[in-house]
């Protein structure tokens, strides 16, 4: 597993806001992020990644059990949508963020990995 370096400077004496956190790129490229789930919380995380474009982070995959209901037009076409948990786990991503709700794990065998 890789290490993430986030640089945050505290608020200075003049009261100015601290700069936004910055994530160091992985091997010279942004960290590729896959979201598992696309409910209230995950869609908000996706919106932040898409609209704010934090330096060093890129949303590349979204896994949702109910894919047909969840697709939205504001997610770039470069993002891969899937309802296959194994395909999402096998994708070339650096970070998987599991935000799927419900009583069962996000996908068969997902919690065992």
N, C-alpha and C positions, 0 to 999 in steps of 0.2 A: 504494500500500500504506500502511496506517495504522501509526502508531507505538504500541507498548505501553509504558505506564509502570508499573513495578512498584516499590513502595516497601518496602524492607527495612531495619530498624534493627538494628545490631549488638548483641550481648549486652552488657548494661551491667555496670558494675563489681561490682554486688552478686551477680552470678552468675545472675540471673534469665534465663530463656529469652527470646529476642527474639520479638516478635509475628510472627504468620504473614504472609507476603508478601501484598500487596494489589494487585490489578490495577485500574487506573482504568477505569471504564465507558466504552464507546464511544458518544458522543453521548447520554449519560444512560441507556444501557441496557447490560446485560451483553454481553461478547464472546460471540458465538455460535460454537460449536466443532463441526466435523464430524470424525469419526474415519474414516480409511480403513484397514480391517482390524479384526478383532475376535478376534485370537488371544490368547496369554498376555499380551503387553505392552499391547496396545490395550484389552483387557477390564479390565486393572488400572488403566489411565488412566481409563477410563469409570467404574469403581467409585469412584475418588477424586473425580471430578467429581460423581457422583450422591450419594455418601454424605457427603462433606465440604462440598459446595456452596461452593467457594471464592468469595469475594465478587468480583463482576465477571466471572465465567465461567459459561457455561451450555452443556451438551451438547445439541445440537439434531439431529444427524444421525449415523448410523452406516452406512458402506458396507462390505459384506462379499460376497465372491464366493460363499461358501457360506451364504447367508442362512438357509436352513431349519435348519441345524445350529447356528447361532450365537445365535439369539434367546434371551434370558434374561428371567425375570420381574422382576428387580430394576431393569431400565431403565424409567424412567417412560414412560407411554403418549404423552407429548408429544414424545418423541424419534422421529424418522423413520428407519426402517430401509429400506435399499435395496440391490439388487444391480446397480444401474445407475450406473456411475461418472460418466457424463455428467450424469445427474440430480443427483447429489451435488455435482458441480462447479458446476452452475448454481444450486444452492440459495442462499438468502439467508443465508450464513454469513460470519463475519469471519476465521476461522482454519481451515485444513484441516491435520490432523496425519496424515501417512501412516505407518502402522505395519503395513502388510500384508507378510506374509512370502512366501516362495517365490522362484522364479527369474525370474518375469515381473513387469512393472510392475503396479500395482494395477488399472489398467483400460486399454483401448485408447487410445493417444494421451496417457495421463496424464502421462508423463514429458516429452512434447513441449510441454506447456502452460506 
